Amino acid sequence: MLARPPQVERFPEVTSQAMKLVGRGLPLVLVMAVLPSAAPLAAQAAARTPPAARGKGWVALNSQQWPPYYLTAGDRPGYARELLQTCVSALGYEPRFSSLTIDKKYDALRSGVLDAHVLSHDKSRESFMIYGKVALFSDAYRRVVRAGSGVTIKSLADFDRLKLGHLRGLRYSEGYHDYVLKRIDAGTVVQAGTNEQLLEMLLDGTIDAFVNVASTARWLARGSHASDMVRVLPYDVKSSDYFLAVSQKSRLEDKQAFLDGFVTCLHEVRRDGRYAKIRASYGLE
């Protein structure tokens, strides 16, 4: 018989959910990567959550560091997380966030360990996700190089002569992703575990270029006082809209009603000016 994890002892609803998921054959390591991370913060979160947001239970979300959309350091939650906190709470739920890596995040969404996440639209994900109909934000993957390096990239062939960096687990446009996989197989890509590591490798010359979301690259460069050392090239590898999507195996009873309510909230925060104010506070245009 499985012993209850001690870190969730004081939160029976979390322990019960964990045991149900393990009973469905999901790995205990994956389940506990999400649920206990929410439990120790439950009392603090409840104190910060408006009374109207405490009646329907909680929603499991992911919040891995992805500036400026998800921040894990400092006193700001990140642009996407701030919108999620605002609208999920407005629907009467308590948002609870974990910090799963990219690969584990998708496993958790497929299994229902995570209820929802903000994703770009990908038809292959429709087999396990239900997408909302209004985007929270849009952004583009662009080529990032050192300022003054003289590097120009206008086609995939231009990457051949460069030391290329890649964020482990990240997907791009199909063509560029296939190119990266071939170079990984050939051992000619330097992989990083975080966006911060990618920037560090670019600045110290370990790599010559990488591809990432433009806003992320600029945010990290500003935070490292390296804005004048980094150049984001004005060519999109891929541009995407990002939507809230709910796992088809989520615990939410009426998943479409949840998504529709979230969209209604987005419209409201746009109308009353909060949306523009939040964007501006993160330096987003």
N, C-alpha and C positions, 0 to 999 in steps of 0.2 A: 504493500500500500504506500502511495506517495505521501511523504510528509508535507505539511503546508509550509511554504517558504516563510521564514521568520519575519522578513521585511514587509509582508503583507498581512501579518497576524491581526492588526487592528483595523483592517479594511475587508470585512467578509465579502462584500460584493465583488472585490477584485479577485480574492482567492477563489470564490465560486466560479467566476468567469474563467480563470486560469485552468481549473480542474475540468470544466466543460470542454475547453479547447483541446487539452491534452487527451481527454477521452475520445475526441474525434480523430485522434491519431497525429496531432500536430506536435512537433518537437518541443519538449519542455524548455530548451534553451531559447528558442525563438519566442515562445509565449511569454516567458519571464523577462525577456529583453524589453518587452513593451509594458506589460501590466505593472510590475513592481516599480518601474521608473515613474509611473504616475502616482502610485500609492503614497509614498512618503511626503509628497507635496500636496496631498488632497486637502488637509486642513488649511494650509496656507491659501490654496486656490479658492476654497470655499469662502474664505474671508474676503478675497478680492472680487468674487463673483457676485453680480447683482442678484437680489432675491429671486427675480423672475427667471434667472438662469439656473436655478437649483432644483427644478421640479421634475425634469424628465431624465435624470441620470447624466451620464458622461459620454463623450465621444472621443475615441482614441485616434489621435493624429500624430504625424511625424514632423520633427523640426530639426533635422540635421543642418548643421551650419551651412548656409548658402546666402552670403551677403549680396545685396541688402535685403533679401526676401525673408531669410531666417537668420537670426543672430543669437548666439549662445553666450556672448560676453557683453559686458556693459549693461546699461539700464534700458536699452531699447530691444523689443522682441523681434524686430524685422518687419518689413512692409507686409508680406503675405501673412505672417503670423498675427500681426496686429488686426488685419481685416478678419481673419478667422476668429480671433478672440471676440471681436466686436459682434459679428453676425451669428456665430454659433451660440454665444451667450444670449443674444436677442431672441433666439428660437427656443430658449428655455433649457439648453443643455450646458453642461460644464465641459469646456475643452481641456483635454489632457494630452500632453505632448511627450513623445519619446524622441530619441536621437539615433535611429537606425541608419546603418550605411545604405548605399543605394541598392545593393543586391538584396540585403535583408528586408529592406522596405518593401520591395515587390513581392517577396515571399509572404510577408505579413499581410499585404493587401489581398493577395490571392486566397489566403486562408481565412481572412476576416479578423485576424488579430488586430490589425489597424482597420478602423471603420472608414476612413476617408483620407484623401491627400490631394494637394494641388498638383496637377499634371498637365503637360502639353497633350494635345489630342493625338493619339496613335491608335489606328484601327485595330491593331493586334491586341490592345488592352481592353477592347470592348468585350472580350470573352470573359473578363472577370471584374470589370469596372463599369459603373453607370456615370456618364458625364453630365455635369450641369450645362446650361445653355448660354451662360454669360461669363465671359472671361474676367478674371481678377486683374490680369495684367498681360502685356505682350513684351517680348524681348527677342534678341537675335544672337545667335552664336557667330562670333567673329574671330579672325586671326589676331593673335596678340604677339608682338615682337618687342625687342629692346629699341628704344628711341635712339636714332643715330646709327643704327646697325646697317642701314642701307638695304635691308631685306624687303623685297616686294613679293607678294603672293597673289597671283591671279588665277591659278589653276592648281589641281592636285599635283601635277608634275613639278610645280615649284617647291613642294615640300620635300622632294626626293633628296635634295642636297643639304637639307637642314636637320639638325638634331631636334627631334620632335618630342614634346611632352604630352602626357595624356592623363586625365583624372580617371582612376580605376573605376570601372562600372558605368561610366557616362556614355550615353549614346548621342549621336548627332544626326545629321542627315544620312540617309542610307549610303550614299556614295562615299562620303568622307569616313563614315564608321567602318565600311568595308576596307577602305584604304588603311585605316589605323590597325585593324585586325591583322592585315597582311604584314604590316611592319612589326607588329608585336610578335607574330610567328617567326619573323626574320631576326628578331632580337635587336631592332633598331629604334625602339621607342622607350623613353624613360617614363615609367609610370609613377604617379603620385597618389597619396591617400587623401589629400585635402587640396582645396584651391590655394590655400596659403603656401603649401609646399611647391605647387606649380609656379607661383610667382617668385618664390625664393630661388628656384632652379633657373628661371629665366634671368633674374638679376645677377646671379653668380656665374652665368655662362654655361651651366650644365646643359641647358637646352637653348635652342635658338627661337623657338616658337611653340605656341600651343593654341588650341581653340577653346573658347569658353564664352559664356554669356557676357555681352558687352558691359552691362551694368555691374556685374560681379567683378570683372577685371578692373574697371575704373574704381570701384569702391575699395578693393584691396590695395590698389596702388596709392590711393589717397591716404588710407590708414597706415601705410608703410612709409609715408612721405616720399613716395617714389613716382608721383604722377608725371614728372618731367623725364623719367627714365623708361617709361613704358608707352608704347604706341598701339592703339587698337585700330587695326586697318579697316577702312570703310567698305568692306565687302562681306555680305552675309553668307555664311555657310548654311545657315538655316534660321528662319524667323518663325516664331511660334506664339500662339495664344495659350494662356494657362488657365485651366478651369478647376473648380472643385469637383472631384469625382469620388463616388462612394463604392466601396467594395460590394460586390454582389453577395458576399457572405457576411456582411456587416450585421451586427446585433440590432441595428436600427429597424424598427418594425415597418415603417413606411418610408423607404429610401427616396422615392421620387418626391414625396411631400417635403422631406428634409431639404432636398436640392432646390425645389421650387421656393421654399421659404428663404433659403440662403440667397437665391437670386433676387427675391423681393427686397431683402435687406441691402444687397449691393446697390440696387436702384435707389433706395432711400439714402444711403450714405453718399451717393453721387449727387442727389438732389440737394441735400442739406449742406454740402461743402466739405464734409469730413474726408471724403475720398481724396480730393485735391490737396487738402491740408496734410494728410498722411503721406501722400506721394512726395510732396515738396519737402517734408521733414527728413526724407531719406535721399534727397538730392535727385529724385527721378523727375524727368521732364513730363 
